[in-house]
Amino acid sequence: MSPIRLIAMTACLMAGSTPVSEAQVFWIGGYGPGIYASRLQANGSMDKPQLVAEQPNPSFFALHPTLDVLYVVTETGRNDAKQSAALAAYRFDRKAYDQGQSPALERLSLEKVNGDVPCHVAIDREGQWAVVSNYTSGSVSLFPIRADGVLQPESHTVQHQGTGPNAARQKEPHAHCAAFDPTNRFVLVADLGIDRVMIYQIDSNTKKLVPGPQAYLEMPPGSGPRHIAFHPSGAFFFVINELAMTMSAATWNSETGQAEIVNTESTIPEGKAVPGGSTAEVLVHPSGRFVYGSNRGPNTIALFTIDPKTGRIRRIENFDTLGKIPRNFRIAPQGTFLIAENQESDSIYSFRIDTGTGFLKPTGFSISTPKPACIKFMER
């Protein structure tokens, strides 16, 4: 390390802050006026959020794998008077962010979504396709992406069919999340309304989503699968079930596109159910040893251990998110911090992760934005 670099780092540490280049930039979305930028410091503190783009209901983000482009859904209806359902692409200035600035995002493109209330976007591992899940219409939309990261018009929409046993929430399909498998050959879509994880492949010639060899994985009746997270090994994936407040572990064969449930466990302790409670996000720790899920109502993050041989999960603890309705949370790239958003208390808290046990410890730091619902770190 150069003497100048050493002096700079020492000065920052004495001042109780992180060198600008080492602070971790993240964006915040939700149901406020737009997209905010902040930074996670080495001590777990977070910078005051700065509004960097105005957009209605930017409720979920995805990053291009190689370009400095952020993709954002507009969670509205097709006939919304203010902004119809859409998918936006924004370019960000990585150099400026690395230097401690928070410049406005530059919108590259905005494409209409042929669906209602798009709530999730996933980008494939080569940056060629965007898949949007439309909650209210129960459909999935496919968008080609140009080499420069600009979105092209929607090329295909798949309308799901079916119902589930929950009369209040499963009268029709509700696509909620898409996840590309580690080989980039398959894309899995969780549909809360029909208790299925649909399995697709992308036909690059026709620019359409087509069913995989196994068209879907049947989930427990009334479970309401919401979000999906793959294990780093690619051998397993995990589904958090919103309605039943459970998490399911499943095996995954990337060669054949076959999936099978291993086990399903509650995300809350026995006897601790909260009327109207539900789950939201699921994330696997970078180590592959733990998987976390958020509980709305109990307002906790559930911690599960993962059997490395079978993928079987076991809940071992729940941690208070210090607010109301934790919609989304993110694990910092190094795996040492977890940031939890509380949508109904307009708060975001940071927690230090014990990488040996997976346990969460509050850092004592928080920030505030209106109705936060999504976080995305600027990965390097």
WOLINCOR-V638494 format. One record per backbone hydrogen bond with DSSP energy under -0.5 kcal/mol. NH is the residue of the N-H (numbers start at 1). CO is the residue of the C=O. E is the energy in kcal/mol with one decimal. If there is no record, write none. Layout:
# WOLINCOR-V638494
NH;CO;E  NH;CO;E
This chain:
# WOLINCOR-V638494
6;2;-2.5  7;3;-2.5  8;4;-2.3  9;5;-2.5  10;6;-2.4  11;7;-2.4  12;8;-2.0  13;9;-2.4  14;10;-2.4  15;11;-1.6  16;13;-0.9  17;12;-2.9  22;19;-1.9  23;19;-1.2  23;20;-0.6  24;40;-2.4  25;23;-0.7  26;38;-2.4  27;376;-2.7  28;36;-2.6  29;374;-2.4  30;58;-0.6  31;371;-2.1  35;53;-2.8  36;28;-2.4  37;50;-2.4  38;26;-2.6  40;24;-2.6  41;39;-0.6  41;45;-3.3  44;41;-1.9  47;39;-2.0  50;37;-2.3  52;35;-3.0  53;35;-1.2  55;33;-1.5  55;53;-0.6  57;32;-0.7  58;55;-0.6  59;57;-2.0  62;71;-1.7  64;69;-2.3  69;67;-1.9  70;90;-3.1  71;62;-3.4  72;88;-2.5  73;60;-1.8  74;86;-2.4  75;57;-2.6  75;73;-0.7  76;74;-2.2  80;77;-1.5  85;77;-1.2  86;74;-0.8  87;111;-2.5  88;72;-3.0  89;109;-2.4  90;70;-2.9  91;106;-3.5  92;68;-1.9  94;92;-1.2  97;93;-2.2  98;94;-2.7  99;95;-1.3  100;97;-1.6  101;96;-2.4  105;52;-2.4  106;91;-2.7  107;105;-0.6  108;89;-3.0  109;89;-1.3  111;87;-2.7  113;85;-2.4  115;113;-1.9  117;76;-2.3  118;74;-0.5  118;76;-0.6  119;133;-2.4  120;133;-0.9  122;131;-2.1  124;129;-2.0  127;124;-1.5  130;143;-2.5  131;122;-2.8  132;130;-0.5  132;141;-2.7  133;120;-2.1  134;132;-0.5  134;139;-2.8  135;117;-2.3  135;133;-0.7  136;116;-0.8  137;116;-1.2  138;134;-1.1  139;134;-1.1  140;158;-2.2  141;132;-2.7  142;156;-2.8  143;130;-2.7  144;153;-0.6  145;128;-2.4  146;150;-3.0  149;146;-2.0  152;144;-2.5  155;142;-2.7  156;142;-1.1  158;140;-2.7  159;157;-0.6  160;138;-2.1  160;158;-0.7  164;170;-2.6  167;165;-1.1  169;166;-0.6  170;166;-3.0  175;134;-0.8  176;190;-3.0  177;190;-1.1  179;188;-2.4  181;186;-2.4  184;181;-2.2  187;200;-2.3  188;179;-3.0  189;198;-2.6  190;177;-2.1  191;189;-0.5  191;196;-2.6  192;174;-2.2  192;190;-0.6  194;191;-0.5  195;191;-0.7  196;191;-1.3  197;217;-2.3  198;189;-2.8  198;196;-0.7  199;215;-2.8  200;187;-2.7  200;198;-0.5  201;210;-2.9  203;201;-0.6  203;208;-3.0  204;202;-0.9  207;203;-1.9  208;203;-1.2  210;201;-3.2  212;199;-2.7  215;213;-0.7  217;197;-2.4  218;216;-0.5  219;195;-2.6  223;220;-2.0  226;240;-2.9  227;240;-1.0  229;238;-2.1  231;236;-2.5  234;231;-1.7  237;250;-2.2  238;229;-2.7  239;248;-2.6  240;227;-2.1  241;239;-0.5  241;246;-3.2  242;224;-2.6  242;240;-0.7  243;223;-1.0  244;223;-1.9  245;241;-1.0  246;241;-1.3  247;265;-2.9  248;239;-3.0  249;263;-2.9  250;237;-2.5  251;260;-2.9  252;235;-2.7  253;258;-2.4  254;252;-0.7  257;253;-2.4  258;253;-0.9  260;251;-1.3  262;249;-3.6  263;249;-1.0  265;247;-2.7  267;245;-2.3  272;269;-2.0  277;274;-2.5  278;296;-2.3  279;242;-0.7  280;294;-1.6  283;292;-2.1  285;290;-2.5  288;285;-2.4  291;304;-2.1  292;283;-3.1  293;302;-1.8  294;281;-1.8  295;300;-3.2  296;278;-3.9  296;294;-0.5  298;296;-0.5  299;295;-0.8  300;295;-1.3  301;319;-2.4  302;293;-3.7  302;300;-0.5  303;317;-3.0  304;291;-2.3  305;314;-2.4  306;289;-1.8  307;312;-2.8  308;306;-0.6  311;307;-2.7  314;305;-1.5  316;303;-2.7  317;303;-1.2  319;301;-2.2  321;299;-2.1  327;325;-1.5  330;339;-2.3  332;330;-0.5  332;337;-2.5  335;332;-2.6  338;351;-2.7  339;330;-3.0  340;338;-0.5  340;349;-2.6  341;328;-2.6  342;347;-3.2  343;325;-2.6  343;341;-0.6  344;324;-1.6  345;324;-0.8  345;342;-0.9  346;342;-0.6  346;343;-0.6  347;342;-1.5  348;367;-2.3  349;340;-2.2  350;365;-1.6  351;338;-2.5  352;361;-3.1  353;336;-2.9  354;352;-0.5  354;359;-2.7  355;353;-1.0  358;354;-3.8  361;352;-2.0  363;350;-2.0  367;348;-2.0  369;346;-0.6  372;369;-0.6  373;29;-3.2  374;29;-1.7  376;27;-1.9  378;25;-2.8  379;377;-1.2
